[in-house]
Amino acid sequence: MKNLLLGILFSSMGVQAACLPEAPFLNHKSRLMSLNLNMKGIEEAASEFEGQILRELPTGQDLVINLEPQNPRVNAEIKKNDSEIVVSVWGGMLGHPLMTPDAFTLLLCHEIGHLLGGPPLKSRNGWSSTEGQADYYSGICARSFEFDSARFMDAALNLTKIYAQVSNQVEPELDSCDTSLATRTNYGHPKAQCRLDTLLAGWREQPRPSCWFVQ
């Protein structure tokens, strides 16, 4: 059976993969102000995401989307065991001023991309795609939703700007690109501009950017 569960606190389970390194807490006041505006749209986006992604999940596993708006952590992660796949998103991420329902959909695509994105994997015997590969999958995943190009690019820019702000990096731009050449595949978190480039490459069905991937 596959189902969606919103808003339930969930204890640690299995192996996990997070969209960011452990991040500082978002200012509590700004988080709550943003949540008052965004939670209805975010919950609707979660339900739509579930409807689209269930057919892609391994047989016999449930999908749990766990939203914790009162938890100030600025992050999201996926965990799995034999019977459940749990995607958790915490309040610092949900309440970020740039977190729109479309950016949230891309975030969910990134998290499920750790499961469905394929190689390169984080470890030889593991199940989780690398961060760059999960970003690339999320661009592909977004094509399952009613995004036109402008709407997708706006969501991708918002999400990667959140990554940049939380990681104290220069914010990415749509009219720029990361021209660095990785000497070996990056199994960690690429720079924010590289992550935006990767989202766009997945959306456009282009090769994975060389700022993190080496063939």
N, CA and C of each residue as an Amber inpcrd file, in Angstrom:
protein
   645
   0.8540000  -1.1960000   0.0000000   0.0000000   0.0000000   0.0000000
   0.8810000   1.2340000   0.0000000   0.4820000   2.2530000  -0.7660000
   1.2300000   3.4930000  -0.8270000   0.2990000   4.6180000  -0.3790000
   0.7940000   5.4660000   0.5180000  -0.0590000   6.5520000   0.9640000
   0.7580000   7.7670000   1.3320000   0.0640000   8.8650000   1.6330000
   0.6810000  10.1260000   2.0130000   0.2530000  10.4720000   3.4170000
   1.2120000  10.8940000   4.2440000   0.9230000  11.3000000   5.6040000
   1.5830000  12.6360000   5.8340000   0.7960000  13.6520000   6.2210000
   1.3210000  14.9900000   6.4330000   1.3300000  15.3420000   7.9100000
   2.3920000  16.0620000   8.3170000   2.3920000  16.7150000   9.6180000
   2.5960000  15.8170000  10.8100000   3.1170000  14.6090000  10.6380000
   3.3430000  13.7080000  11.7560000   4.8280000  13.6870000  12.0840000
   5.1900000  13.9010000  13.3440000   6.5840000  13.8180000  13.7480000
   7.0310000  12.3780000  13.5950000   8.2240000  12.1830000  13.0400000
   8.6830000  10.8340000  12.7320000  10.0750000  10.6470000  13.2830000
  10.3130000   9.5680000  14.0100000  11.6150000   9.3110000  14.6010000
  12.5860000   8.7840000  13.5610000  13.8660000   8.7490000  13.9060000
  14.9130000   8.3430000  12.9740000  14.6960000   6.9020000  12.5190000
  14.9980000   6.6640000  11.2190000  14.8710000   5.3180000  10.6870000
  15.8100000   5.1740000   9.5100000  16.3920000   4.0060000   9.3420000
  17.1360000   3.6880000   8.1490000  18.2690000   4.6370000   7.8500000
  18.6470000   4.6710000   6.5680000  19.6790000   5.5550000   6.0650000
  19.0150000   6.8270000   5.5810000  19.7450000   7.9510000   5.6310000
  19.1240000   9.2120000   5.2700000  20.0060000   9.9890000   4.3130000
  19.3820000  10.9170000   3.5740000  20.0980000  11.8270000   2.6960000
  19.4190000  13.1800000   2.8030000  20.1830000  14.2360000   3.0880000
  19.6400000  15.5720000   3.2880000  20.0020000  16.4830000   2.1230000
  19.1700000  17.4950000   1.8550000  19.4070000  18.3920000   0.7220000
  20.5390000  19.3740000   0.9940000  20.8590000  19.6100000   2.2750000
  21.9080000  20.5410000   2.6700000  22.7350000  19.9340000   3.7910000
  23.9810000  20.3790000   3.9380000  24.6670000  20.0630000   5.1900000
  23.8570000  20.6440000   6.3420000  24.0750000  20.1920000   7.5470000
  23.2960000  20.7000000   8.6820000  23.3910000  22.2200000   8.7190000
  22.2320000  22.8710000   8.7480000  22.1650000  24.3120000   8.5450000
  21.7190000  25.0350000   9.8180000  22.0300000  26.3360000   9.9230000
  21.5640000  27.1020000  11.0730000  20.0530000  27.2770000  11.0460000
  19.4940000  27.6750000  12.1750000  18.0580000  27.8730000  12.2640000
  17.6680000  29.1950000  11.6160000  16.5020000  29.2090000  10.9770000
  15.9490000  30.4390000  10.4420000  15.3620000  31.2590000  11.5830000
  15.4350000  32.5810000  11.4410000  14.8390000  33.4650000  12.4360000
  13.3920000  33.0690000  12.7070000  13.0520000  32.8520000  13.9730000
  11.7480000  32.2960000  14.3510000  10.5960000  33.1740000  13.8870000
  10.6970000  34.4920000  14.0460000   9.6010000  35.3870000  13.6890000
   9.3330000  35.3520000  12.1900000  10.4090000  35.4740000  11.3730000
  10.1950000  35.4730000   9.9260000   9.6670000  34.1270000   9.4680000
  10.0760000  33.0410000  10.1220000   9.5810000  31.7090000   9.7650000
   8.0750000  31.6210000   9.9510000   7.5810000  32.0820000  11.0940000
   6.1540000  31.9820000  11.3660000   5.3540000  32.8880000  10.4440000
   5.8570000  34.0900000  10.1400000   5.1430000  34.9840000   9.2310000
   4.9940000  34.3440000   7.8600000   6.0700000  33.7230000   7.3710000
   6.0240000  33.0850000   6.0610000   5.1120000  31.8620000   6.0750000
   5.1590000  31.0750000   7.1530000   4.3270000  29.8850000   7.2380000
   2.8480000  30.2240000   7.1800000   2.4600000  31.3630000   7.7740000
   1.0660000  31.7590000   7.7330000   0.5810000  31.9420000   6.3020000
   1.4980000  32.2860000   5.3960000   1.1310000  32.5150000   4.0080000
   1.2400000  31.2580000   3.1510000   2.1740000  30.3650000   3.4840000
   2.5820000  29.3240000   2.5540000   2.0450000  27.9250000   2.8370000
   1.6270000  27.6170000   4.0510000   1.3950000  26.2220000   4.3860000
   0.2580000  25.5850000   3.5840000  -0.7860000  26.3230000   3.2890000
  -1.8760000  25.7330000   2.5160000  -1.3790000  25.3130000   1.1380000
  -0.6500000  26.2060000   0.4740000  -0.1230000  25.8850000  -0.8470000
   0.8930000  24.7640000  -0.8050000   1.6990000  24.7100000   0.2580000
   2.7020000  23.6640000   0.3950000   2.0310000  22.3090000   0.6010000
   0.9970000  22.2570000   1.4240000   0.2950000  20.9930000   1.6250000
  -0.3860000  20.5290000   0.3400000  -0.9240000  21.4670000  -0.4270000
  -1.5220000  21.0970000  -1.7120000  -0.4540000  20.5660000  -2.6680000
   0.7220000  21.2040000  -2.6540000   1.8190000  20.7350000  -3.5010000
   2.2720000  19.3410000  -3.0920000   2.2870000  19.0670000  -1.7830000
   2.6630000  17.7390000  -1.2960000   1.6820000  16.6820000  -1.7920000
   0.3980000  16.9960000  -1.7590000  -0.6100000  16.0410000  -2.2240000
  -0.4720000  15.7890000  -3.7260000  -0.2350000  16.8550000  -4.4910000
  -0.0500000  16.6940000  -5.9330000   1.2010000  15.8720000  -6.2230000
   2.2530000  16.1220000  -5.4750000   3.4960000  15.3750000  -5.6710000
   3.2680000  13.8890000  -5.4320000   2.5540000  13.5840000  -4.3650000
   2.2770000  12.1820000  -4.0550000   1.5390000  11.5000000  -5.1940000
   0.5400000  12.1880000  -5.7450000  -0.2420000  11.5980000  -6.8170000
   0.5920000  11.2880000  -8.0530000   1.6060000  12.1070000  -8.3070000
   2.4430000  11.9110000  -9.4840000   3.5260000  10.8570000  -9.2610000
   4.0590000  10.7680000  -8.0420000   5.2680000   9.9770000  -7.8240000
   4.9850000   8.5440000  -7.3860000   3.7730000   8.2510000  -6.9110000
   3.5030000   6.9190000  -6.3540000   3.8080000   5.8020000  -7.3400000
   3.5180000   6.0190000  -8.5950000   3.7270000   4.9640000  -9.6010000
   5.2010000   4.6430000  -9.8040000   6.0790000   5.5450000  -9.3810000
   7.5140000   5.3400000  -9.5680000   8.1700000   4.6050000  -8.3910000
   7.4650000   4.4710000  -7.2880000   8.0660000   3.9230000  -6.0800000
   8.1610000   2.4010000  -6.1320000   9.1190000   1.8240000  -5.4090000
   9.2160000   0.3690000  -5.3430000   7.9250000  -0.2520000  -4.8150000
   7.5630000  -1.4010000  -5.3250000   6.3440000  -2.0920000  -4.9110000
   6.3780000  -2.4050000  -3.4210000   5.2590000  -2.1520000  -2.7460000
   5.1310000  -2.5100000  -1.3430000   5.6340000  -1.4760000  -0.3650000
   6.0470000  -0.3060000  -0.8470000   6.5310000   0.7290000   0.0570000
   5.5610000   1.9000000   0.1160000   5.3360000   2.4010000   1.3280000
   4.5100000   3.5820000   1.5400000   5.3580000   4.8370000   1.4270000
   4.7380000   5.9270000   0.9960000   5.3730000   7.2360000   0.9790000
   4.8000000   8.0760000   2.1020000   5.6770000   8.6200000   2.9460000
   5.2770000   9.5160000   4.0270000   5.9500000  10.8560000   3.7940000
   5.1740000  11.9180000   3.6430000   5.7180000  13.2680000   3.5650000
   5.4540000  13.9210000   4.9100000   6.5220000  14.1720000   5.6310000
   6.4620000  14.6100000   7.0150000   6.8330000  16.0910000   7.0960000
   5.8500000  16.9510000   7.3660000   6.0860000  18.3840000   7.5010000
   6.1060000  18.7510000   8.9750000   7.1600000  19.4280000   9.4070000
   7.3040000  19.8330000  10.8060000   7.4770000  21.3490000  10.8690000
   6.3860000  22.1230000  10.7490000   6.5060000  23.5820000  10.6650000
   7.0760000  24.2390000  11.9140000   6.9960000  23.6050000  13.0610000
   7.5170000  24.2200000  14.2850000   8.9810000  23.8710000  14.5520000
   9.5620000  23.0230000  13.7280000  10.9750000  22.6800000  13.8830000
  11.8050000  23.6950000  13.1050000  12.7130000  24.4310000  13.7560000
  13.4150000  25.5230000  13.0780000  14.5490000  25.1010000  12.1560000
  14.8370000  23.8240000  12.0370000  15.9270000  23.3950000  11.1560000
  15.6450000  23.7880000   9.7060000  16.6680000  24.2710000   9.0070000
  16.5380000  24.6520000   7.6020000  17.0880000  23.5010000   6.7670000
  16.2660000  22.4850000   6.5540000  16.7520000  21.3270000   5.8260000
  15.5880000  20.4220000   5.4500000  15.9100000  19.3970000   4.6740000
  14.9630000  18.3440000   4.3120000  15.7760000  17.0840000   4.1030000
  15.1420000  15.9250000   4.2640000  15.8700000  14.6740000   4.0860000
  14.9160000  13.5610000   3.6950000  15.4950000  12.4930000   3.1790000
  14.7380000  11.2840000   2.8810000  15.3670000  10.1300000   3.6460000
  14.5200000   9.2640000   4.1980000  14.9580000   8.0370000   4.8520000
  14.1400000   6.8880000   4.2910000  14.7020000   5.6940000   4.3410000
  13.9470000   4.5410000   3.8670000  14.2870000   3.3180000   4.6850000
  13.2940000   2.4360000   4.7850000  13.5360000   1.0830000   5.2760000
  12.7700000   0.1350000   4.3650000  12.5000000  -1.0570000   4.8080000
  11.8900000  -2.0520000   3.9260000  10.4460000  -1.7360000   3.5600000
   9.7590000  -0.9320000   4.3720000   8.3350000  -0.7200000   4.1360000
   7.9390000   0.7290000   3.8930000   8.7940000   1.6930000   4.2440000
   8.4140000   3.0950000   4.1290000   9.5420000   3.9500000   3.5680000
   9.1170000   4.9560000   2.8170000  10.0020000   6.0220000   2.3550000
   9.4760000   7.2940000   3.0050000  10.3090000   7.9550000   3.7850000
   9.8750000   9.1270000   4.5400000  10.6650000  10.3460000   4.0810000
   9.9570000  11.3380000   3.5530000  10.5570000  12.6180000   3.2100000
  10.1350000  13.6220000   4.2780000  11.1170000  14.1900000   4.9830000
  10.8440000  15.1620000   6.0450000  11.3240000  16.5430000   5.6120000
  10.5020000  17.5570000   5.8650000  10.8730000  18.9490000   5.6020000
  10.5660000  19.7380000   6.8600000  11.5690000  20.4840000   7.3520000
  11.4210000  21.1830000   8.6240000  11.0740000  22.6580000   8.4500000
  10.6330000  23.2420000   9.5490000  10.0550000  24.5750000   9.5160000
  10.9590000  25.6610000   8.9920000  12.2630000  25.5680000   9.2740000
  13.1680000  26.5780000   8.7590000  13.2070000  26.6070000   7.2450000
  13.0250000  25.4470000   6.6120000  12.9530000  25.3670000   5.1550000
  11.5610000  25.7530000   4.6680000  10.5290000  25.2130000   5.3020000
   9.1600000  25.5250000   4.9080000   8.8670000  27.0180000   5.0040000
   9.4230000  27.6740000   6.0340000   9.1130000  29.0650000   6.2870000
  10.0710000  30.0500000   5.6670000  11.0250000  29.5840000   4.8830000
  11.9540000  30.5170000   4.2500000  11.1850000  31.4330000   3.3010000
  11.5090000  32.7340000   3.2690000  10.7590000  33.6670000   2.4110000
  10.7440000  33.2960000   0.9310000  11.7300000  32.5250000   0.4690000
  11.7740000  32.1270000  -0.9370000  11.0990000  30.7860000  -1.1990000
  10.5760000  30.1430000  -0.1610000   9.9590000  28.8300000  -0.3350000
   8.5180000  28.9800000  -0.8180000   8.3360000  28.8080000  -2.1200000
   7.0140000  28.8220000  -2.7420000   6.5370000  27.3790000  -2.9260000
   5.2550000  27.1660000  -3.2060000   4.8030000  25.8010000  -3.4990000
   5.5650000  25.1510000  -4.6530000   5.9270000  25.9170000  -5.6810000
   6.6850000  25.3340000  -6.7870000   8.0980000  24.9570000  -6.3530000
   8.7510000  25.8160000  -5.5800000  10.0810000  25.4820000  -5.0620000
  10.0000000  24.2610000  -4.1490000   8.9250000  24.1550000  -3.3930000
   8.7200000  23.0010000  -2.5220000   8.5760000  21.7160000  -3.3440000
   7.8620000  21.7970000  -4.4660000   7.7390000  20.6270000  -5.3430000
   9.1090000  20.1850000  -5.8360000   9.9530000  21.1370000  -6.2250000
  11.3060000  20.7860000  -6.6610000  12.1200000  20.1900000  -5.5260000
  11.9150000  20.6900000  -4.3130000  12.6060000  20.1300000  -3.1580000
  12.1900000  18.6720000  -2.9460000  10.8940000  18.3850000  -3.0520000
  10.4340000  17.0020000  -2.9380000  11.0090000  16.1470000  -4.0660000
  11.0700000  16.7050000  -5.2780000  11.6810000  15.9720000  -6.3930000
  13.1370000  15.6550000  -6.0920000  13.8470000  16.6090000  -5.4730000
  15.2430000  16.3550000  -5.1030000  15.3390000  15.2160000  -4.0950000
  14.5060000  15.2540000  -3.0700000  14.5950000  14.2200000  -2.0400000
  14.2580000  12.8420000  -2.6090000  13.1910000  12.7460000  -3.3940000
  12.8600000  11.4410000  -3.9670000  13.9030000  11.0550000  -5.0150000
  14.6110000  12.0440000  -5.5530000  15.6910000  11.7650000  -6.4880000
  16.8350000  10.9870000  -5.8670000  17.0080000  11.1090000  -4.5410000
  18.0180000  10.2860000  -3.8830000  17.6790000   8.7990000  -4.0210000
  16.3780000   8.4970000  -4.0870000  15.9290000   7.1140000  -4.2190000
  15.8400000   6.6680000  -5.6740000  15.3760000   7.5560000  -6.5470000
  15.0390000   7.1790000  -7.9140000  16.0240000   7.6830000  -8.9610000
  16.9820000   8.5180000  -8.5410000  17.8360000   9.1930000  -9.5100000
  18.9000000   8.3360000 -10.1490000  19.2560000   7.2120000  -9.5360000
  20.2710000   6.3370000 -10.1160000  21.6860000   6.8240000  -9.8570000
  22.6790000   6.2010000 -10.5090000  24.0720000   6.5500000 -10.2560000
  24.4250000   7.9260000 -10.8340000  25.4770000   8.5250000 -10.2520000
  26.3710000   8.0010000  -9.2160000  25.7130000   7.9810000  -7.8460000
  25.9920000   6.9220000  -7.0940000  25.4700000   6.7690000  -5.7420000
  26.4860000   7.2620000  -4.7220000  25.9980000   7.5750000  -3.5170000
  26.8780000   8.0970000  -2.4780000  27.8720000   7.0590000  -1.9820000
  27.4960000   5.7930000  -2.0410000  28.4100000   4.7340000  -1.6280000
  28.1840000   3.5170000  -2.5120000  29.1800000   2.6660000  -2.6080000
  29.1310000   1.5280000  -3.5320000  27.9640000   0.6040000  -3.2280000
  27.6660000   0.3860000  -1.9640000  26.6080000  -0.5540000  -1.5820000
  25.3450000   0.1540000  -1.0950000  25.2490000   1.4580000  -1.3140000
  24.1150000   2.2180000  -0.8060000  22.9850000   2.3480000  -1.8190000
  21.9490000   3.0910000  -1.4230000  20.7900000   3.2850000  -2.2880000
  20.6370000   4.7360000  -2.7310000  21.3610000   5.6580000  -2.1020000
  21.1160000   7.0790000  -2.3140000  21.9730000   7.6580000  -3.4240000
  21.3140000   8.3040000  -4.3930000  22.0440000   9.0650000  -5.3980000
  22.7850000  10.2320000  -4.7380000  23.8710000  10.6500000  -5.3560000
  24.5880000  11.8260000  -4.8670000  23.6960000  13.0600000  -4.9470000
  24.1270000  14.1280000  -4.2730000  23.3540000  15.3730000  -4.2890000
  23.2010000  15.9050000  -5.7100000  24.2930000  15.8900000  -6.4690000
  24.2030000  16.3780000  -7.8390000  23.2450000  15.5670000  -8.6890000
  23.2650000  14.2500000  -8.5230000  22.3630000  13.4020000  -9.2920000
  20.9140000  13.6110000  -8.8610000  20.6760000  13.8140000  -7.5580000
  19.3150000  14.1040000  -7.0890000  18.8300000  15.4400000  -7.6410000
  19.7370000  16.4300000  -7.7510000  19.3670000  17.6980000  -8.3850000
  18.9990000  17.4740000  -9.8530000  19.8110000  16.6840000 -10.5510000
  19.5560000  16.4230000 -11.9700000  18.2120000  15.7180000 -12.1500000
  17.9450000  14.7260000 -11.3020000  16.6610000  14.0300000 -11.3630000
  15.5060000  14.9900000 -11.0940000  15.7000000  15.9400000 -10.1850000
  14.5960000  16.8440000  -9.8460000  14.1920000  17.7020000 -11.0310000
  15.1510000  18.0550000 -11.9040000  14.7870000  18.7570000 -13.1280000
  13.9560000  17.8810000 -14.0480000  14.3030000  16.5870000 -14.1210000
  13.5220000  15.6330000 -14.9060000  12.1440000  15.4290000 -14.2840000
  12.1170000  15.2630000 -12.9790000  10.8730000  15.0470000 -12.2260000
   9.8890000  16.1940000 -12.4340000  10.4140000  17.4130000 -12.5160000
   9.5410000  18.5910000 -12.6340000   8.7140000  18.5620000 -13.9040000
   9.1600000  17.8280000 -14.9010000   8.3970000  17.7540000 -16.1410000
   7.0830000  16.9980000 -15.9580000   6.9220000  16.3040000 -14.8270000
   5.6640000  15.6060000 -14.5430000   4.5830000  16.5540000 -14.0300000
   4.9830000  17.7960000 -13.7510000   4.0430000  18.7690000 -13.2020000
   3.7550000  19.8470000 -14.2480000   2.7710000  20.6730000 -13.9690000
   2.3220000  21.6440000 -14.9730000   3.1710000  22.9120000 -14.9280000
   4.4820000  22.7410000 -15.0730000   5.3910000  23.8760000 -15.1250000
   5.6610000  24.2220000 -16.5880000   5.5510000  25.4970000 -16.9480000
   6.1730000  25.9280000 -18.1820000   7.6060000  26.3220000 -17.8540000
   8.3720000  26.6980000 -18.8680000   9.7900000  26.9580000 -18.6540000
  10.0230000  28.0920000 -17.6620000   9.2560000  29.1680000 -17.7830000
   9.4480000  30.3120000 -16.8980000   9.1190000  29.9490000 -15.4520000
   8.0570000  29.2010000 -15.2740000   7.6640000  28.7940000 -13.9190000
   8.7080000  27.8590000 -13.3070000   9.2230000  26.9360000 -14.1100000
  10.2570000  26.0450000 -13.6020000  11.5100000  26.8280000 -13.2090000
  11.9520000  27.7170000 -14.0780000  13.1850000  28.4530000 -13.7930000
  13.0450000  29.3230000 -12.5510000  11.8700000  29.9020000 -12.3570000
  11.6380000  30.6990000 -11.1510000  11.7320000  29.8240000  -9.9090000
  11.1290000  28.6370000  -9.9490000  11.1860000  27.7230000  -8.8040000
  12.6130000  27.2390000  -8.5550000  13.3350000  26.8900000  -9.6290000
  14.7130000  26.4210000  -9.4850000  15.6050000  27.5130000  -8.9050000
  15.4010000  28.7440000  -9.3520000  16.2050000  29.8520000  -8.8310000
  15.9010000  30.0840000  -7.3560000  14.6220000  30.0700000  -6.9860000
  14.2720000  30.2580000  -5.5790000  14.8970000  29.1830000  -4.6940000
  14.7920000  27.9320000  -5.1200000  15.3020000  26.8410000  -4.3010000
  16.8160000  26.9300000  -4.1460000  17.5270000  27.1960000  -5.2210000
  18.9830000  27.2520000  -5.1240000  19.4610000  28.5190000  -4.4310000
  18.6670000  29.5760000  -4.4620000  19.0010000  30.7460000  -3.6400000
  18.8930000  30.4100000  -2.1530000  17.9120000  29.5940000  -1.7850000
  17.8350000  29.1290000  -0.4000000  19.0910000  28.3510000  -0.0430000
  19.4970000  27.4320000  -0.9230000  20.7260000  26.6800000  -0.6800000
  21.9050000  27.6240000  -0.4660000  21.9930000  28.6510000  -1.3070000
  23.1160000  29.5880000  -1.2150000  23.0800000  30.3670000   0.0870000
  21.9200000  30.8690000   0.4520000  21.8100000  31.6710000   1.6690000
  22.1510000  30.8500000   2.9030000  21.6460000  29.6410000   2.9590000
  21.8880000  28.7900000   4.1210000  23.3590000  28.3980000   4.2220000
  24.0190000  28.2640000   3.0730000  25.4130000  27.8320000   3.0360000
  26.3970000  28.9970000   2.9560000  25.8750000  30.2330000   3.0400000
  26.7190000  31.4330000   2.9630000  27.5180000  31.4860000   1.6630000
  26.8320000  31.2290000   0.5470000  27.4470000  31.2940000  -0.7710000
  26.8540000  32.4530000  -1.5660000  27.5360000  32.8110000  -2.6490000
  26.9940000  33.7830000  -3.5910000  25.7400000  33.1880000  -4.2290000
  24.6880000  33.9900000  -4.3490000  23.4410000  33.4730000  -4.9120000
  23.6020000  33.1730000  -6.4040000  23.0100000  32.0890000  -6.8770000
  23.1040000  31.7330000  -8.2960000  22.2590000  32.6640000  -9.1600000
  22.5570000  32.6720000 -10.4460000  21.8260000  33.4900000 -11.4090000
  21.4870000  32.6610000 -12.6330000  20.3370000  32.9530000 -13.2390000
  19.9130000  32.2060000 -14.4150000  20.7650000  32.5190000 -15.6410000
  21.3270000  33.7260000 -15.7020000  22.1320000  34.0940000 -16.8610000
  23.6180000  33.8740000 -16.6260000  23.9500000  33.0610000 -15.6550000
  25.3310000  32.7150000 -15.3720000  25.4440000  31.1960000 -15.3500000
  26.6680000  30.6790000 -15.1780000  26.8570000  29.2360000 -15.0090000
  28.1800000  28.9950000 -14.3030000  28.2930000  27.8510000 -13.6930000
  29.5220000  27.4510000 -13.0150000  30.4320000  26.8210000 -14.0680000
  31.5290000  27.4950000 -14.3850000  32.4290000  27.0260000 -15.4390000
  33.5580000  26.1500000 -14.9150000  33.5290000  25.8380000 -13.6150000
  34.5910000  25.0090000 -13.0600000  34.4950000  23.5880000 -13.6150000
  35.6400000  22.9050000 -13.6700000  35.7060000  21.5380000 -14.1810000
  36.1470000  20.6220000 -13.0460000  35.2400000  19.7670000 -12.6100000
  35.5910000  18.8220000 -11.5440000  36.6060000  17.8210000 -12.0650000
  37.5720000  17.4920000 -11.2380000  38.5540000  16.4710000 -11.6200000
  38.0630000  15.0740000 -11.2750000  37.0940000  14.9890000 -10.3930000
  36.4060000  13.7370000 -10.0910000  35.0010000  14.0850000  -9.6450000
  34.0910000  13.1490000  -9.7810000  32.6860000  13.4010000  -9.4380000
  32.5540000  13.8200000  -7.9790000  31.7860000  14.8770000  -7.7500000
  31.5390000  15.4010000  -6.4090000  30.4160000  14.5800000  -5.7640000
  30.7390000  13.8940000  -4.6830000  29.7450000  13.0750000  -3.9910000
  29.0700000  13.8330000  -2.8500000  29.4580000  15.0970000  -2.6460000
  28.8410000  15.9250000  -1.6190000  27.8750000  16.9320000  -2.2290000
  27.7990000  18.1110000  -1.6180000  26.8820000  19.1580000  -2.0720000
  27.6370000  20.1290000  -2.9870000  27.3020000  20.1860000  -4.2670000
  27.9420000  21.1620000  -5.1570000  27.5890000  22.5940000  -4.7440000
  28.3280000  23.5460000  -5.3230000  28.0300000  24.9480000  -5.0830000
  26.6450000  25.2920000  -5.6450000  26.0570000  26.3650000  -5.1160000
  24.6780000  26.7020000  -5.4740000  24.5060000  26.9640000  -6.9710000
  25.4540000  27.6690000  -7.6040000  25.3260000  27.9160000  -9.0420000
  25.3740000  26.6030000  -9.8130000  26.2450000  25.7080000  -9.4000000
  26.3310000  24.3880000 -10.0360000  25.0240000  23.6230000  -9.8600000
  24.4030000  23.7610000  -8.7030000  23.1400000  23.0600000  -8.4570000
  22.0350000  23.6240000  -9.3440000  22.0050000  24.9520000  -9.5260000
  21.0260000  25.5380000 -10.4450000  21.2780000  25.0510000 -11.8650000
  22.5460000  25.0610000 -12.2970000  22.8820000  24.5750000 -13.6350000
  22.4130000  23.1300000 -13.8230000  22.5340000  22.3300000 -12.7730000
  22.1580000  20.9130000 -12.8500000  20.6510000  20.7430000 -12.9510000
  19.9040000  21.5210000 -12.1790000  18.4440000  21.5080000 -12.3030000
  18.0180000  21.8460000 -13.7300000  18.6160000  22.8910000 -14.2830000
  18.2560000  23.3080000 -15.6350000  18.6370000  22.2480000 -16.6580000
  19.7850000  21.5850000 -16.4550000  20.2050000  20.5270000 -17.3830000
  19.2180000  19.3620000 -17.3650000  18.7400000  18.9670000 -16.1740000
  17.7400000  17.9130000 -16.0960000  16.4560000  18.2980000 -16.7940000
  16.0130000  19.5190000 -16.5720000  14.7860000  20.0210000 -17.2000000
  14.9120000  20.0210000 -18.7300000  16.0910000  20.4080000 -19.2260000
  16.3120000  20.5450000 -20.6670000  16.8120000  19.2590000 -21.3230000
  16.9660000  18.2020000 -20.5290000  17.4840000  16.9230000 -21.0230000
  18.8740000  17.0760000 -21.6420000  19.7010000  17.8550000 -20.9740000
  21.0860000  18.0710000 -21.3740000  22.0160000  17.2400000 -20.4880000
  23.2880000  17.0770000 -20.8710000  24.2280000  16.3260000 -20.0390000
  24.4190000  16.9750000 -18.6650000  24.7950000  16.1550000 -17.7020000
  25.0690000  16.6610000 -16.3620000  26.2700000  17.6010000 -16.3840000
  26.2000000  18.7220000 -15.6970000  27.2760000  19.7190000 -15.7600000
  28.6000000  19.1740000 -15.2020000  29.6760000  19.6260000 -15.8210000
  31.0160000  19.1830000 -15.4220000  31.5150000  19.8850000 -14.1570000
  30.7130000  20.8080000 -13.6010000  31.0950000  21.4270000 -12.3240000
  31.0030000  20.4390000 -11.1620000  30.3210000  19.3060000 -11.3790000
  30.2790000  18.2820000 -10.3210000  30.4470000  16.8560000 -10.8620000
  30.1320000  16.6370000 -12.1520000  30.1040000  15.2730000 -12.6810000
  31.2490000  15.0390000 -13.6530000  31.9120000  13.8950000 -13.4800000
  32.9550000  13.4720000 -14.4070000  32.5610000  12.1160000 -14.9670000
  32.5030000  12.0290000 -16.2600000  32.0660000  10.8030000 -16.9430000
  33.0580000   9.6690000 -16.7010000
